[in-house]
Amino acid sequence: MFGIGFGELLVILLVCLLLFGANRLPEIGKSLGEGIREFKRALKEGSDAPSKDQPEDKKKS
């Protein structure tokens, strides 16, 4: 897990608790989750769109 042990993770969570307070932590977690979800959705939609580098099909008359 990125070289972070249990002790380091506990210290990080304690600092977040002190900085933001117990009432704000669920809101921050929810916002972070929604942001990640939106980012993944945008990446997926972006890969489905045709690239400008690819030639378009020419219509035969």
Buried (B, 14 or more C-beta within 10 A) or exposed (E): EEEEEEEEEEEEEEEBEEEEEEEEBEEEEEEEEEEEEEEEEEEEEEEEEEEEEEEEEEEEE
